[in-house]
Amino acid sequence: MKIDKNRIVAKGEWKYGGITPCLIVVQQEDTWPGSGDFEDPPEITEDRKVACFSVWYENPSSKGNFNAGGGYFLSLEEAIEEITNKTEL
């Protein structure tokens, strides 16, 4: 995932394995990705245009590469709460 520095609204650090420092970024988005699953109803399958936030974790062995997504959230507060509950910032 290529992070758009102009869309970053929050960032922090976590320690992979309790040792290796890695960045976490929260990025403002305008599309909530759909599931892509044909068995889901259309409102879940298709991408939706909606203001939201995505969370991305930096790869501990490849600095600057954000390849692990932490989900999409409707508010910045929800995104930060989710990060705080799962990691030590």
A tleap script that builds the chain and sets N, CA, C and O, in Angstrom:
source leaprc.protein.ff14SB
mol = sequence {
  NMET LYS ILE ASP LYS ASN ARG ILE VAL ALA
  LYS GLY GLU TRP LYS TYR GLY GLY ILE THR
  PRO CYS LEU ILE VAL VAL GLN GLN GLU ASP
  THR TRP PRO GLY SER GLY ASP PHE GLU ASP
  PRO PRO GLU ILE THR GLU ASP ARG LYS VAL
  ALA CYS PHE SER VAL TRP TYR GLU ASN PRO
  SER SER LYS GLY ASN PHE ASN ALA GLY GLY
  GLY TYR PHE LEU SER LEU GLU GLU ALA ILE
  GLU GLU ILE THR ASN LYS THR GLU CLEU
}
set mol.1.N position { 0.854 -1.182 0.000 }
set mol.1.CA position { 0.000 0.000 0.000 }
set mol.1.C position { 0.888 1.230 0.000 }
set mol.1.O position { 1.767 1.378 0.850 }
set mol.2.N position { 0.653 2.100 -0.952 }
set mol.2.CA position { 1.379 3.371 -0.997 }
set mol.2.C position { 0.581 4.389 -0.180 }
set mol.2.O position { -0.574 4.683 -0.489 }
set mol.3.N position { 1.201 4.908 0.841 }
set mol.3.CA position { 0.562 5.896 1.703 }
set mol.3.C position { 0.636 7.261 1.034 }
set mol.3.O position { 1.676 7.654 0.506 }
set mol.4.N position { -0.490 7.981 1.065 }
set mol.4.CA position { -0.540 9.345 0.543 }
set mol.4.C position { -0.280 10.290 1.720 }
set mol.4.O position { -1.153 10.483 2.566 }
set mol.5.N position { 0.893 10.865 1.774 }
set mol.5.CA position { 1.280 11.715 2.902 }
set mol.5.C position { 0.320 12.876 3.119 }
set mol.5.O position { 0.197 13.375 4.238 }
set mol.6.N position { -0.360 13.311 2.067 }
set mol.6.CA position { -1.314 14.415 2.189 }
set mol.6.C position { -2.622 13.983 2.855 }
set mol.6.O position { -3.407 14.834 3.274 }
set mol.7.N position { -2.864 12.685 2.955 }
set mol.7.CA position { -4.102 12.173 3.543 }
set mol.7.C position { -3.919 11.628 4.960 }
set mol.7.O position { -4.888 11.209 5.593 }
set mol.8.N position { -2.682 11.632 5.457 }
set mol.8.CA position { -2.431 11.135 6.812 }
set mol.8.C position { -3.002 12.132 7.820 }
set mol.8.O position { -2.699 13.325 7.778 }
set mol.9.N position { -3.835 11.615 8.729 }
set mol.9.CA position { -4.452 12.471 9.744 }
set mol.9.C position { -3.953 12.145 11.151 }
set mol.9.O position { -4.160 12.923 12.083 }
set mol.10.N position { -3.299 10.996 11.301 }
set mol.10.CA position { -2.712 10.615 12.594 }
set mol.10.C position { -1.647 9.564 12.337 }
set mol.10.O position { -1.724 8.798 11.376 }
set mol.11.N position { -0.657 9.540 13.208 }
set mol.11.CA position { 0.347 8.487 13.111 }
set mol.11.C position { 0.914 8.214 14.487 }
set mol.11.O position { 0.865 9.054 15.386 }
set mol.12.N position { 1.445 7.036 14.621 }
set mol.12.CA position { 2.024 6.615 15.884 }
set mol.12.C position { 3.054 5.542 15.624 }
set mol.12.O position { 3.410 5.268 14.478 }
set mol.13.N position { 3.527 4.940 16.688 }
set mol.13.CA position { 4.540 3.901 16.574 }
set mol.13.C position { 4.133 2.725 17.448 }
set mol.13.O position { 3.555 2.905 18.520 }
set mol.14.N position { 4.435 1.538 16.987 }
set mol.14.CA position { 4.259 0.336 17.784 }
set mol.14.C position { 5.531 -0.478 17.665 }
set mol.14.O position { 6.345 -0.242 16.772 }
set mol.15.N position { 5.702 -1.426 18.555 }
set mol.15.CA position { 6.912 -2.245 18.529 }
set mol.15.C position { 6.535 -3.675 18.165 }
set mol.15.O position { 5.883 -4.387 18.930 }
set mol.16.N position { 6.967 -4.070 16.973 }
set mol.16.CA position { 6.737 -5.429 16.504 }
set mol.16.C position { 7.531 -6.387 17.385 }
set mol.16.O position { 8.740 -6.231 17.557 }
set mol.17.N position { 6.840 -7.376 17.938 }
set mol.17.CA position { 7.507 -8.319 18.833 }
set mol.17.C position { 8.000 -7.659 20.105 }
set mol.17.O position { 8.839 -8.211 20.818 }
set mol.18.N position { 7.470 -6.462 20.390 }
set mol.18.CA position { 7.901 -5.729 21.567 }
set mol.18.C position { 9.265 -5.081 21.422 }
set mol.18.O position { 9.786 -4.499 22.374 }
set mol.19.N position { 9.858 -5.182 20.205 }
set mol.19.CA position { 11.234 -4.695 20.021 }
set mol.19.C position { 11.377 -3.719 18.852 }
set mol.19.O position { 11.865 -2.603 19.026 }
set mol.20.N position { 10.949 -4.145 17.665 }
set mol.20.CA position { 11.208 -3.382 16.445 }
set mol.20.C position { 10.187 -2.261 16.260 }
set mol.20.O position { 9.001 -2.545 16.090 }
set mol.21.N position { 10.615 -0.989 16.288 }
set mol.21.CA position { 9.663 0.113 16.108 }
set mol.21.C position { 9.148 0.172 14.669 }
set mol.21.O position { 9.917 0.085 13.711 }
set mol.22.N position { 7.832 0.321 14.545 }
set mol.22.CA position { 7.168 0.427 13.244 }
set mol.22.C position { 6.111 1.520 13.316 }
set mol.22.O position { 5.532 1.772 14.373 }
set mol.23.N position { 5.869 2.159 12.191 }
set mol.23.CA position { 4.856 3.213 12.142 }
set mol.23.C position { 3.455 2.643 11.939 }
set mol.23.O position { 3.274 1.590 11.328 }
set mol.24.N position { 2.489 3.351 12.457 }
set mol.24.CA position { 1.070 3.124 12.173 }
set mol.24.C position { 0.556 4.456 11.649 }
set mol.24.O position { 0.829 5.498 12.245 }
set mol.25.N position { -0.181 4.440 10.550 }
set mol.25.CA position { -0.781 5.669 10.051 }
set mol.25.C position { -2.279 5.496 9.885 }
set mol.25.O position { -2.772 4.414 9.566 }
set mol.26.N position { -2.987 6.592 10.112 }
set mol.26.CA position { -4.410 6.662 9.824 }
set mol.26.C position { -4.544 7.630 8.662 }
set mol.26.O position { -4.078 8.768 8.722 }
set mol.27.N position { -5.183 7.162 7.616 }
set mol.27.CA position { -5.283 7.930 6.378 }
set mol.27.C position { -6.749 8.220 6.073 }
set mol.27.O position { -7.599 7.337 6.183 }
set mol.28.N position { -7.035 9.446 5.693 }
set mol.28.CA position { -8.392 9.819 5.295 }
set mol.28.C position { -8.684 9.224 3.921 }
set mol.28.O position { -7.850 9.278 3.018 }
set mol.29.N position { -9.877 8.658 3.777 }
set mol.29.CA position { -10.287 8.013 2.531 }
set mol.29.C position { -11.622 8.583 2.065 }
set mol.29.O position { -12.332 9.233 2.833 }
set mol.30.N position { -11.956 8.338 0.809 }
set mol.30.CA position { -13.276 8.727 0.308 }
set mol.30.C position { -14.033 7.534 -0.274 }
set mol.30.O position { -15.103 7.693 -0.863 }
set mol.31.N position { -13.466 6.338 -0.104 }
set mol.31.CA position { -14.125 5.123 -0.583 }
set mol.31.C position { -14.002 4.029 0.470 }
set mol.31.O position { -12.905 3.725 0.938 }
set mol.32.N position { -15.128 3.445 0.834 }
set mol.32.CA position { -15.166 2.290 1.725 }
set mol.32.C position { -15.176 1.066 0.831 }
set mol.32.O position { -16.121 0.876 0.066 }
set mol.33.N position { -14.139 0.219 0.908 }
set mol.33.CA position { -14.073 -0.909 -0.020 }
set mol.33.C position { -15.141 -1.961 0.262 }
set mol.33.O position { -15.432 -2.288 1.413 }
set mol.34.N position { -15.711 -2.475 -0.811 }
set mol.34.CA position { -16.693 -3.539 -0.690 }
set mol.34.C position { -16.010 -4.881 -0.485 }
set mol.34.O position { -14.790 -5.000 -0.602 }
set mol.35.N position { -16.809 -5.877 -0.180 }
set mol.35.CA position { -16.270 -7.214 0.076 }
set mol.35.C position { -15.850 -7.912 -1.210 }
set mol.35.O position { -14.942 -8.743 -1.200 }
set mol.36.N position { -16.512 -7.575 -2.325 }
set mol.36.CA position { -16.236 -8.251 -3.587 }
set mol.36.C position { -16.834 -9.640 -3.669 }
set mol.36.O position { -16.669 -10.330 -4.675 }
set mol.37.N position { -17.520 -10.052 -2.630 }
set mol.37.CA position { -18.104 -11.393 -2.578 }
set mol.37.C position { -19.477 -11.385 -3.243 }
set mol.37.O position { -20.376 -10.664 -2.809 }
set mol.38.N position { -19.639 -12.178 -4.285 }
set mol.38.CA position { -20.896 -12.190 -5.040 }
set mol.38.C position { -22.074 -12.675 -4.202 }
set mol.38.O position { -23.225 -12.437 -4.567 }
set mol.39.N position { -21.808 -13.347 -3.091 }
set mol.39.CA position { -22.893 -13.828 -2.236 }
set mol.39.C position { -23.421 -12.747 -1.298 }
set mol.39.O position { -24.502 -12.895 -0.728 }
set mol.40.N position { -22.670 -11.669 -1.137 }
set mol.40.CA position { -23.116 -10.567 -0.284 }
set mol.40.C position { -24.104 -9.697 -1.043 }
set mol.40.O position { -24.093 -9.676 -2.274 }
set mol.41.N position { -24.968 -8.973 -0.313 }
set mol.41.CA position { -25.863 -8.031 -0.984 }
set mol.41.C position { -25.060 -6.913 -1.642 }
set mol.41.O position { -23.944 -6.624 -1.209 }
set mol.42.N position { -25.610 -6.274 -2.685 }
set mol.42.CA position { -24.870 -5.240 -3.430 }
set mol.42.C position { -24.299 -4.124 -2.555 }
set mol.42.O position { -23.208 -3.625 -2.834 }
set mol.43.N position { -25.011 -3.728 -1.510 }
set mol.43.CA position { -24.522 -2.633 -0.666 }
set mol.43.C position { -23.275 -3.024 0.130 }
set mol.43.O position { -22.577 -2.155 0.652 }
set mol.44.N position { -22.993 -4.317 0.226 }
set mol.44.CA position { -21.783 -4.781 0.899 }
set mol.44.C position { -20.720 -5.185 -0.122 }
set mol.44.O position { -19.528 -4.981 0.111 }
set mol.45.N position { -21.137 -5.749 -1.235 }
set mol.45.CA position { -20.201 -6.211 -2.273 }
set mol.45.C position { -19.459 -5.068 -2.940 }
set mol.45.O position { -18.250 -5.155 -3.157 }
set mol.46.N position { -20.170 -3.998 -3.267 }
set mol.46.CA position { -19.605 -2.883 -4.038 }
set mol.46.C position { -18.910 -1.862 -3.139 }
set mol.46.O position { -19.292 -1.673 -1.984 }
set mol.47.N position { -17.880 -1.207 -3.687 }
set mol.47.CA position { -17.265 -0.073 -3.002 }
set mol.47.C position { -18.310 1.023 -2.846 }
set mol.47.O position { -19.192 1.177 -3.691 }
set mol.48.N position { -18.204 1.793 -1.748 }
set mol.48.CA position { -19.128 2.900 -1.508 }
set mol.48.C position { -18.349 4.199 -1.341 }
set mol.48.O position { -17.311 4.230 -0.680 }
set mol.49.N position { -18.852 5.256 -1.940 }
set mol.49.CA position { -18.256 6.583 -1.770 }
set mol.49.C position { -18.744 7.129 -0.430 }
set mol.49.O position { -19.915 7.479 -0.277 }
set mol.50.N position { -17.843 7.196 0.521 }
set mol.50.CA position { -18.174 7.697 1.853 }
set mol.50.C position { -16.875 8.149 2.523 }
set mol.50.O position { -15.833 7.511 2.372 }
set mol.51.N position { -16.951 9.246 3.256 }
set mol.51.CA position { -15.786 9.719 4.007 }
set mol.51.C position { -15.490 8.713 5.114 }
set mol.51.O position { -16.372 8.366 5.899 }
set mol.52.N position { -14.248 8.250 5.172 }
set mol.52.CA position { -13.864 7.269 6.178 }
set mol.52.C position { -12.354 7.348 6.401 }
set mol.52.O position { -11.672 8.190 5.818 }
set mol.53.N position { -11.847 6.463 7.250 }
set mol.53.CA position { -10.435 6.449 7.606 }
set mol.53.C position { -9.912 5.028 7.547 }
set mol.53.O position { -10.600 4.091 7.952 }
set mol.54.N position { -8.687 4.861 7.040 }
set mol.54.CA position { -8.061 3.540 7.001 }
set mol.54.C position { -6.836 3.537 7.897 }
set mol.54.O position { -6.185 4.565 8.085 }
set mol.55.N position { -6.529 2.371 8.448 }
set mol.55.CA position { -5.363 2.190 9.310 }
set mol.55.C position { -4.371 1.282 8.585 }
set mol.55.O position { -4.752 0.258 8.017 }
set mol.56.N position { -3.100 1.669 8.611 }
set mol.56.CA position { -2.053 0.897 7.940 }
set mol.56.C position { -0.850 0.742 8.853 }
set mol.56.O position { -0.430 1.687 9.521 }
set mol.57.N position { -0.299 -0.478 8.870 }
set mol.57.CA position { 0.868 -0.813 9.686 }
set mol.57.C position { 2.087 -1.004 8.789 }
set mol.57.O position { 2.021 -1.656 7.747 }
set mol.58.N position { 3.185 -0.425 9.217 }
set mol.58.CA position { 4.438 -0.555 8.478 }
set mol.58.C position { 5.015 -1.966 8.656 }
set mol.58.O position { 4.938 -2.548 9.737 }
set mol.59.N position { 5.579 -2.491 7.598 }
set mol.59.CA position { 6.240 -3.792 7.628 }
set mol.59.C position { 7.530 -3.665 8.445 }
set mol.59.O position { 8.372 -2.824 8.129 }
set mol.60.N position { 7.699 -4.479 9.481 }
set mol.60.CA position { 8.893 -4.342 10.325 }
set mol.60.C position { 10.209 -4.626 9.600 }
set mol.60.O position { 11.258 -4.138 10.020 }
set mol.61.N position { 10.169 -5.398 8.531 }
set mol.61.CA position { 11.414 -5.714 7.829 }
set mol.61.C position { 11.603 -4.890 6.558 }
set mol.61.O position { 12.588 -5.064 5.840 }
set mol.62.N position { 10.648 -3.986 6.279 }
set mol.62.CA position { 10.738 -3.168 5.071 }
set mol.62.C position { 10.191 -1.771 5.375 }
set mol.62.O position { 9.043 -1.460 5.057 }
set mol.63.N position { 11.013 -0.953 5.983 }
set mol.63.CA position { 10.587 0.388 6.395 }
set mol.63.C position { 10.008 1.170 5.220 }
set mol.63.O position { 10.555 1.157 4.117 }
set mol.64.N position { 8.901 1.846 5.473 }
set mol.64.CA position { 8.237 2.630 4.442 }
set mol.64.C position { 7.218 1.833 3.644 }
set mol.64.O position { 6.495 2.398 2.823 }
set mol.65.N position { 7.151 0.523 3.876 }
set mol.65.CA position { 6.190 -0.347 3.190 }
set mol.65.C position { 5.046 -0.662 4.155 }
set mol.65.O position { 5.240 -1.342 5.163 }
set mol.66.N position { 3.868 -0.167 3.838 }
set mol.66.CA position { 2.696 -0.360 4.682 }
set mol.66.C position { 1.820 -1.436 4.044 }
set mol.66.O position { 0.924 -1.144 3.252 }
set mol.67.N position { 2.100 -2.682 4.409 }
set mol.67.CA position { 1.422 -3.781 3.740 }
set mol.67.C position { 0.370 -4.480 4.595 }
set mol.67.O position { -0.254 -5.437 4.136 }
set mol.68.N position { 0.166 -4.033 5.803 }
set mol.68.CA position { -0.841 -4.645 6.664 }
set mol.68.C position { -1.911 -3.622 7.005 }
set mol.68.O position { -1.642 -2.619 7.666 }
set mol.69.N position { -3.118 -3.888 6.548 }
set mol.69.CA position { -4.232 -2.993 6.828 }
set mol.69.C position { -4.880 -3.312 8.155 }
set mol.69.O position { -4.992 -4.471 8.553 }
set mol.70.N position { -5.300 -2.270 8.827 }
set mol.70.CA position { -5.949 -2.429 10.126 }
set mol.70.C position { -7.432 -2.141 10.086 }
set mol.70.O position { -8.081 -2.071 11.130 }
set mol.71.N position { -7.983 -1.972 8.880 }
set mol.71.CA position { -9.422 -1.766 8.759 }
set mol.71.C position { -9.805 -0.363 8.349 }
set mol.71.O position { -8.971 0.535 8.233 }
set mol.72.N position { -11.105 -0.208 8.134 }
set mol.72.CA position { -11.707 1.071 7.750 }
set mol.72.C position { -12.705 1.469 8.823 }
set mol.72.O position { -13.374 0.618 9.410 }
set mol.73.N position { -12.800 2.775 9.076 }
set mol.73.CA position { -13.630 3.285 10.151 }
set mol.73.C position { -14.337 4.556 9.687 }
set mol.73.O position { -13.826 5.294 8.844 }
set mol.74.N position { -15.509 4.797 10.246 }
set mol.74.CA position { -16.287 5.970 9.851 }
set mol.74.C position { -15.818 7.247 10.533 }
set mol.74.O position { -16.124 8.345 10.066 }
set mol.75.N position { -15.078 7.119 11.634 }
set mol.75.CA position { -14.571 8.323 12.297 }
set mol.75.C position { -13.116 8.114 12.706 }
set mol.75.O position { -12.660 6.985 12.889 }
set mol.76.N position { -12.414 9.207 12.842 }
set mol.76.CA position { -11.028 9.176 13.294 }
set mol.76.C position { -10.958 8.603 14.707 }
set mol.76.O position { -10.040 7.848 15.027 }
set mol.77.N position { -11.904 8.952 15.536 }
set mol.77.CA position { -11.927 8.462 16.908 }
set mol.77.C position { -12.030 6.937 16.951 }
set mol.77.O position { -11.359 6.291 17.756 }
set mol.78.N position { -12.875 6.361 16.080 }
set mol.78.CA position { -13.007 4.902 16.024 }
set mol.78.C position { -11.695 4.251 15.591 }
set mol.78.O position { -11.293 3.227 16.144 }
set mol.79.N position { -11.034 4.842 14.608 }
set mol.79.CA position { -9.766 4.289 14.118 }
set mol.79.C position { -8.709 4.311 15.216 }
set mol.79.O position { -8.010 3.320 15.426 }
set mol.80.N position { -8.590 5.420 15.905 }
set mol.80.CA position { -7.597 5.538 16.967 }
set mol.80.C position { -7.928 4.611 18.130 }
set mol.80.O position { -7.027 4.009 18.714 }
set mol.81.N position { -9.185 4.490 18.467 }
set mol.81.CA position { -9.589 3.575 19.537 }
set mol.81.C position { -9.218 2.136 19.190 }
set mol.81.O position { -8.723 1.399 20.043 }
set mol.82.N position { -9.453 1.738 17.954 }
set mol.82.CA position { -9.115 0.382 17.517 }
set mol.82.C position { -7.609 0.143 17.603 }
set mol.82.O position { -7.175 -0.912 18.065 }
set mol.83.N position { -6.819 1.105 17.165 }
set mol.83.CA position { -5.363 0.976 17.243 }
set mol.83.C position { -4.915 0.862 18.696 }
set mol.83.O position { -4.104 0.003 19.042 }
set mol.84.N position { -5.445 1.726 19.529 }
set mol.84.CA position { -5.058 1.752 20.937 }
set mol.84.C position { -5.406 0.445 21.627 }
set mol.84.O position { -4.662 -0.014 22.494 }
set mol.85.N position { -6.525 -0.159 21.256 }
set mol.85.CA position { -6.927 -1.426 21.865 }
set mol.85.C position { -6.065 -2.590 21.414 }
set mol.85.O position { -5.976 -3.593 22.122 }
set mol.86.N position { -5.424 -2.485 20.250 }
set mol.86.CA position { -4.665 -3.606 19.696 }
set mol.86.C position { -3.159 -3.453 19.816 }
set mol.86.O position { -2.433 -4.443 19.729 }
set mol.87.N position { -2.679 -2.249 20.012 }
set mol.87.CA position { -1.238 -2.018 20.036 }
set mol.87.C position { -0.874 -1.039 21.138 }
set mol.87.O position { -1.737 -0.367 21.705 }
set mol.88.N position { 0.379 -0.971 21.423 }
set mol.88.CA position { 0.889 0.062 22.324 }
set mol.88.C position { 1.487 1.157 21.469 }
set mol.88.O position { 2.481 0.933 20.778 }
set mol.89.N position { 0.897 2.337 21.508 }
set mol.89.CA position { 1.420 3.456 20.710 }
set mol.89.C position { 2.506 4.178 21.484 }
set mol.89.O position { 3.076 5.150 20.988 }
savepdb mol mol.pdb
quit
